Amino acid sequence: MSTIERETRETRVRLSLSTTDPTVTVDTTEPFLTHMLETLARYAGLGLQVEARGDLRHHLIEDVAITLGTALRDVVPASAARYGHRVIPMDDALVEVALDLGGRPYYRGPLPSTMWDHWMRSFADNAQCTLHVVVGRGRDRHHVVEAAFKALGLALRDALADGGAVFSTKGTVTWRRSEAP
């Protein structure tokens, strides 16, 4: 489990992410953000507790993506399958997501909403993952964005599964964090 608190003058986010406890409780002031986070967690098979408040919608959505991405880095097991790829049809929308949890941040979209495209980029940057979101079809932006979150959730489920070995020719990357004096 990873629990992170992020606080700025603009936002306050408290988030816990678990690979073992599937409980999902999300409390934000943005109903669509709440819906997308609940959807992502359930499709990924992850436990997620979020309490988030912010001054502006953009700040809140971005800071939740930053915090969730950071927490995800903490819960990826060394023997994770690492890769995930899913395609989701949702009404008029058809969205494909390809994901690599190998530690290299990259995002390629776009989604038809700059706000949610920015969410995906902020998430990928902070999760240090490669994330491709390909929109094949869709007129309703709600459906396109929701299909992207569902596909991301299922791709995460696949990528976080036990792969039985480290999927890298370089072996395991070791990180050491230390507090500044």
Rosetta silent file (secondary structure, phi, psi, omega in degrees, C-alpha in Angstrom):
SEQUENCE: MSTIERETRETRVRLSLSTTDPTVTVDTTEPFLTHMLETLARYAGLGLQVEARGDLRHHLIEDVAITLGTALRDVVPASAARYGHRVIPMDDALVEVALDLGGRPYYRGPLPSTMWDHWMRSFADNAQCTLHVVVGRGRDRHHVVEAAFKALGLALRDALADGGAVFSTKGTVTWRRSEAP
SCORE:     score description
SCORE:     0.000 S_00000001
   1 L     0.000  145.293  174.995    0.000    0.000    0.000 S_00000001
   2 E  -126.373  127.888  176.135    1.103    3.545   -0.684 S_00000001
   3 E  -119.982  126.205 -176.737   -0.362    6.524    1.150 S_00000001
   4 E  -132.662  137.285  171.641    0.540    9.993   -0.047 S_00000001
   5 E  -116.861  130.048  178.493   -0.551   13.444    1.031 S_00000001
   6 E  -125.886  123.690 -178.820    0.052   16.355   -1.311 S_00000001
   7 E  -134.719  130.230  174.415   -0.762   19.872   -0.175 S_00000001
   8 L  -131.297 -177.347  174.413   -0.215   23.192   -1.930 S_00000001
   9 L   -67.350  -18.796 -175.319   -1.868   26.598   -1.669 S_00000001
  10 L   -98.555  -31.201 -174.370   -4.216   25.359   -4.403 S_00000001
  11 E  -144.476  161.638  170.700   -5.061   21.792   -3.408 S_00000001
  12 E  -137.488  118.732 -178.051   -5.041   19.181   -0.683 S_00000001
  13 E  -126.848  127.828  171.182   -4.975   15.533   -1.757 S_00000001
  14 E  -121.365  125.297 -171.949   -4.803   12.471    0.484 S_00000001
  15 E  -141.464  134.676  172.573   -4.609    9.207   -1.417 S_00000001
  16 E  -123.829  135.019 -179.455   -4.033    5.541   -0.557 S_00000001
  17 E  -126.285  130.514 -176.127   -3.499    2.908   -3.228 S_00000001
  18 E  -132.318  141.061  173.349   -3.538   -0.827   -2.502 S_00000001
  19 L   -95.560   -4.544 -176.295   -2.966   -3.957   -4.555 S_00000001
  20 L  -116.274  -30.825  179.825   -4.429   -6.184   -1.815 S_00000001
  21 L  -105.864  110.448 -173.338   -7.464   -4.371   -0.335 S_00000001
  22 L   -79.062    9.816 -178.637  -10.024   -3.665   -3.094 S_00000001
  23 L   -63.229  132.204  178.515  -11.954   -1.022   -1.132 S_00000001
  24 E  -123.175  119.533  176.568  -12.693    2.075   -3.229 S_00000001
  25 E  -138.638  114.381 -176.951  -13.768    5.332   -1.570 S_00000001
  26 E  -124.616  127.440 -179.808  -13.380    8.568   -3.513 S_00000001
  27 E  -132.127  100.407  174.072  -14.411   11.999   -2.226 S_00000001
  28 L  -127.714  171.785  177.632  -13.678   14.988   -4.458 S_00000001
  29 L   -91.552    3.618  179.363  -15.613   18.140   -5.269 S_00000001
  30 L  -115.829  105.512 -175.676  -15.689   17.174   -8.969 S_00000001
  31 H   -56.552  -39.915 -178.981  -18.310   14.484   -9.705 S_00000001
  32 H   -70.219  -36.622  174.655  -16.790   13.407  -13.031 S_00000001
  33 H   -60.952  -46.309  177.929  -13.315   13.123  -11.459 S_00000001
  34 H   -57.136  -46.897 -179.882  -14.810   10.991   -8.689 S_00000001
  35 H   -60.827  -43.855 -178.920  -16.539    8.798  -11.289 S_00000001
  36 H   -67.366  -39.349  178.953  -13.336    8.361  -13.349 S_00000001
  37 H   -66.684  -42.760  176.838  -11.224    7.479  -10.290 S_00000001
  38 H   -61.841  -43.071  179.218  -13.783    4.923   -9.085 S_00000001
  39 H   -62.270  -48.938 -179.702  -13.945    3.457  -12.598 S_00000001
  40 H   -57.751  -48.307 -177.809  -10.158    3.285  -12.953 S_00000001
  41 H   -62.734  -45.791 -177.823   -9.690    1.594   -9.577 S_00000001
  42 H   -64.786  -43.246 -179.954  -12.419   -0.988  -10.120 S_00000001
  43 H   -69.049  -31.461  178.881  -11.234   -1.922  -13.616 S_00000001
  44 H   -79.909  -15.408 -175.966   -7.611   -2.102  -12.397 S_00000001
  45 L    73.500   28.918 -178.340   -8.576   -4.252   -9.403 S_00000001
  46 L  -108.060  150.372  169.725   -6.943   -1.756   -7.052 S_00000001
  47 E   -85.659  138.531 -177.431   -8.038   -0.369   -3.726 S_00000001
  48 E  -145.903  125.310  172.002   -8.212    3.413   -3.754 S_00000001
  49 E  -121.343  125.701 -179.232   -9.085    5.935   -1.088 S_00000001
  50 E  -135.177  133.179  166.529   -9.034    9.589   -2.119 S_00000001
  51 E  -128.612  118.967 -174.059  -10.000   12.764   -0.349 S_00000001
  52 E  -141.936  135.731  177.081   -9.260   15.818   -2.483 S_00000001
  53 E  -135.410  148.536  179.193  -10.146   19.504   -2.389 S_00000001
  54 E  -157.179  165.143 -179.011   -8.946   22.367   -4.547 S_00000001
  55 L   -78.279  -39.050 -179.901   -9.480   25.965   -5.499 S_00000001
  56 L  -126.972  150.408  179.519   -9.974   25.358   -9.230 S_00000001
  57 H   -54.585  -46.795 -178.489  -11.176   22.329  -11.177 S_00000001
  58 H   -59.748  -46.265 -179.230   -7.958   22.219  -13.234 S_00000001
  59 H   -62.203  -43.102 -178.435   -5.710   22.282  -10.151 S_00000001
  60 H   -63.545  -49.607 -177.510   -7.709   19.560   -8.430 S_00000001
  61 H   -62.563  -44.772  179.709   -7.783   17.213  -11.413 S_00000001
  62 H   -63.596  -45.775 -176.015   -4.071   17.699  -12.153 S_00000001
  63 H   -69.306  -30.537  173.914   -2.932   17.248   -8.550 S_00000001
  64 H   -66.854  -40.792  177.713   -4.959   14.058   -8.131 S_00000001
  65 H   -62.361  -42.787  178.403   -3.281   12.671  -11.277 S_00000001
  66 H   -60.686  -46.893 -177.212    0.151   13.619   -9.912 S_00000001
  67 H   -67.320  -43.183  179.011   -0.575   11.981   -6.555 S_00000001
  68 H   -65.055  -42.489  177.669   -2.064    8.811   -8.054 S_00000001
  69 H   -60.358  -43.175  178.804    0.841    8.427  -10.468 S_00000001
  70 H   -63.192  -42.954  179.101    3.333    8.811   -7.624 S_00000001
  71 H   -64.874  -38.409 -179.791    1.466    6.240   -5.508 S_00000001
  72 H   -59.972  -41.247  178.476    1.355    3.781   -8.394 S_00000001
  73 H   -54.116  -36.741 -176.811    5.158    3.817   -8.631 S_00000001
  74 H   -72.196  -22.395 -174.025    5.285    2.657   -5.020 S_00000001
  75 H  -105.892   -0.122  179.295    3.057   -0.407   -5.532 S_00000001
  76 L   -74.445  117.034  179.230    4.496   -1.863   -8.750 S_00000001
  77 L   -72.755  152.985 -179.418    6.125   -5.193   -7.802 S_00000001
  78 L   -58.675  -32.455 -177.456    9.550   -6.033   -9.257 S_00000001
  79 L   -96.877   21.438  178.994    8.079   -9.088  -10.994 S_00000001
  80 E   -60.323  147.119  177.262    5.129   -7.215  -12.514 S_00000001
  81 L   -59.267  -25.263  171.467    4.167   -8.275  -16.026 S_00000001
  82 L    80.377  -39.408 -175.048    4.938   -4.617  -16.830 S_00000001
  83 E  -108.816  145.016  174.001    2.888   -4.336  -20.031 S_00000001
  84 E  -145.066  144.937 -179.060   -0.824   -3.879  -20.543 S_00000001
  85 E  -150.433  123.822  179.578   -2.911   -3.303  -23.644 S_00000001
  86 E  -143.812  151.659  173.862   -6.682   -3.025  -23.893 S_00000001
  87 E  -123.189  130.766 -179.127   -9.325   -1.745  -26.292 S_00000001
  88 E  -122.069  123.099  168.021  -12.693   -0.612  -24.947 S_00000001
  89 E   -92.674  130.464  176.904  -15.839    0.019  -26.985 S_00000001
  90 E  -139.991  103.006 -175.957  -18.309    2.218  -25.113 S_00000001
  91 L    52.907 -116.976 -178.265  -21.343    3.296  -27.093 S_00000001
  92 L   -80.236  -10.319 -173.751  -19.961    5.579  -29.829 S_00000001
  93 E   -94.997  144.616  172.435  -16.403    5.500  -28.431 S_00000001
  94 E  -137.473  112.958 -173.733  -13.595    3.107  -29.253 S_00000001
  95 E  -129.494  135.092  178.430  -10.399    3.702  -27.261 S_00000001
  96 E  -113.190  136.030  176.297   -7.148    1.743  -27.127 S_00000001
  97 E  -126.594  131.441  172.514   -4.609    2.005  -24.291 S_00000001
  98 E  -123.065  136.078 -169.433   -1.091    0.561  -24.306 S_00000001
  99 E  -137.918  139.911  173.140    0.971    0.800  -21.126 S_00000001
 100 E  -132.981  118.995 -179.590    4.522    0.027  -19.996 S_00000001
 101 L   -89.782   28.219 -173.813    5.383    0.339  -16.295 S_00000001
 102 L   -78.700    4.966  174.260    9.109    0.205  -17.080 S_00000001
 103 L    94.205    9.656  178.457   10.037    3.532  -15.483 S_00000001
 104 L  -115.027  110.841 -177.677   10.183    5.762  -18.541 S_00000001
 105 L   -73.831  127.280  175.880    7.605    8.561  -18.537 S_00000001
 106 E  -161.395  138.645  175.732    5.959    9.236  -21.886 S_00000001
 107 E  -132.624  137.193  173.618    2.410   10.073  -22.901 S_00000001
 108 E  -135.418  123.065  177.776    0.869   10.119  -26.329 S_00000001
 109 L  -122.367 -131.799    2.429   -2.759   11.027  -26.890 S_00000001
 110 L  -100.485  166.389  165.461   -4.702   13.098  -27.347 S_00000001
 111 L   -90.137  160.131 -177.177   -8.083   12.758  -25.753 S_00000001
 112 L   -75.462    4.257  177.122  -10.776   15.133  -27.082 S_00000001
 113 L  -123.669  122.011 -179.176  -10.733   17.080  -23.795 S_00000001
 114 H   -62.253  -33.180  179.631   -7.615   19.078  -22.907 S_00000001
 115 H   -62.357  -48.742 -176.411   -8.407   18.671  -19.202 S_00000001
 116 H   -79.801  -25.590  171.015   -8.480   14.876  -19.330 S_00000001
 117 H   -64.481  -41.153  177.443   -5.614   14.717  -21.814 S_00000001
 118 H   -66.139  -36.433  176.225   -3.600   16.684  -19.240 S_00000001
 119 H   -58.090  -48.233 -178.645   -4.729   14.223  -16.526 S_00000001
 120 H   -61.493  -42.835  179.511   -3.307   11.322  -18.545 S_00000001
 121 H   -64.170  -45.062  179.939   -0.011   13.158  -19.150 S_00000001
 122 H   -63.600  -40.635  177.279    0.347   14.117  -15.466 S_00000001
 123 H   -62.132  -50.395 -178.170   -0.442   10.550  -14.407 S_00000001
 124 H   -62.100  -43.249  179.970    2.071    9.025  -16.859 S_00000001
 125 H   -59.865  -43.737 -174.980    4.809   11.497  -15.923 S_00000001
 126 H   -84.170  -25.560  172.817    4.447   10.813  -12.206 S_00000001
 127 H   -79.620  -11.619 -175.280    3.892    7.067  -12.526 S_00000001
 128 L    53.595   50.709  178.619    6.970    7.065  -14.751 S_00000001
 129 L  -122.737  160.403  171.734    5.164    4.910  -17.260 S_00000001
 130 E   -94.084  126.723 -175.407    4.764    4.940  -21.008 S_00000001
 131 E  -134.774  119.044  174.846    1.114    5.496  -21.857 S_00000001
 132 E  -111.995  127.906  175.685   -0.433    5.573  -25.318 S_00000001
 133 E  -121.066  115.316 -177.512   -4.122    6.451  -25.642 S_00000001
 134 E  -113.955  117.658  178.312   -5.500    6.040  -29.158 S_00000001
 135 E   -92.935  111.184  179.265   -9.020    7.264  -29.840 S_00000001
 136 E   -81.341  -39.281 -179.218  -10.398    5.328  -32.793 S_00000001
 137 E  -153.796  166.045  171.727  -13.888    6.800  -32.677 S_00000001
 138 L   142.307  125.666  175.815  -16.227    8.805  -30.538 S_00000001
 139 L   -99.154  -34.144 -178.137  -18.426   11.864  -30.717 S_00000001
 140 L   -87.626  113.172 -176.841  -19.420   12.084  -27.070 S_00000001
 141 H   -59.298  -36.725  177.746  -16.407   13.318  -25.081 S_00000001
 142 H   -57.165  -47.711 -178.480  -17.781   11.762  -21.892 S_00000001
 143 H   -64.891  -40.029 -179.601  -17.849    8.338  -23.546 S_00000001
 144 H   -64.246  -47.759 -178.914  -14.355    8.751  -25.016 S_00000001
 145 H   -64.665  -44.281  179.925  -12.821    9.815  -21.698 S_00000001
 146 H   -64.315  -40.555  176.579  -14.626    7.103  -19.746 S_00000001
 147 H   -61.792  -36.585  177.843  -13.584    4.438  -22.262 S_00000001
 148 H   -64.583  -42.506  178.996   -9.984    5.654  -21.864 S_00000001
 149 H   -67.342  -38.291  177.132  -10.157    5.287  -18.069 S_00000001
 150 H   -65.013  -45.093  179.081  -11.688    1.806  -18.379 S_00000001
 151 H   -64.143  -39.993  177.165   -9.017    0.730  -20.863 S_00000001
 152 H   -62.629  -42.612  178.937   -6.300    2.213  -18.628 S_00000001
 153 H   -60.038  -47.521  179.929   -7.712    0.320  -15.647 S_00000001
 154 H   -67.062  -36.891  176.678   -7.706   -3.014  -17.465 S_00000001
 155 H   -65.020  -39.392  176.057   -4.220   -2.345  -18.885 S_00000001
 156 H   -63.320  -42.168  178.301   -3.002   -1.584  -15.350 S_00000001
 157 H   -56.077  -45.387  179.365   -4.559   -4.830  -14.101 S_00000001
 158 H   -66.863  -44.474 -175.837   -2.571   -6.728  -16.735 S_00000001
 159 H   -68.760  -31.176 -179.320    0.664   -4.780  -16.185 S_00000001
 160 H   -84.337  -12.330 -179.805    0.563   -5.181  -12.389 S_00000001
 161 L   -62.049  153.368  179.705   -0.069   -8.942  -12.551 S_00000001
 162 E   -67.913  119.576  178.522    2.758  -11.202  -11.445 S_00000001
 163 L   -91.736   -4.007  177.965    4.915  -11.930  -14.460 S_00000001
 164 L    80.944  -10.732 -179.588    7.047  -14.456  -12.592 S_00000001
 165 L  -162.991  168.795  175.019   10.262  -12.606  -13.409 S_00000001
 166 L   -78.681  122.774 -178.375   11.682   -9.150  -14.005 S_00000001
 167 L   -91.424   72.270  178.161   10.749   -8.146  -17.564 S_00000001
 168 L  -163.440  138.298  176.788   13.881   -6.223  -18.458 S_00000001
 169 L   -73.305  -18.330  178.999   17.236   -7.124  -19.936 S_00000001
 170 L   -89.436   -4.786 -178.837   18.864   -4.687  -17.494 S_00000001
 171 L    85.206 -158.639 -178.035   17.362   -6.387  -14.447 S_00000001
 172 L   -82.965  137.332  173.957   15.786   -4.556  -11.553 S_00000001
 173 L   -88.572  128.136  179.975   16.232   -0.825  -11.195 S_00000001
 174 L  -104.066  129.037  177.422   17.103    0.095   -7.622 S_00000001
 175 L  -113.483  138.492  174.760   16.061    3.462   -6.218 S_00000001
 176 L  -126.780  122.880  177.473   17.357    4.889   -2.990 S_00000001
 177 L  -108.505  138.928  175.549   15.701    7.900   -1.439 S_00000001
 178 L  -135.987  151.241  178.818   17.233    9.799    1.410 S_00000001
 179 L   -76.377  140.571  176.137   16.113   12.784    3.382 S_00000001
 180 L   -70.504  145.105 -178.866   18.021   16.015    2.837 S_00000001
 181 L   -66.430    0.000    0.000   19.996   17.123    5.911 S_00000001
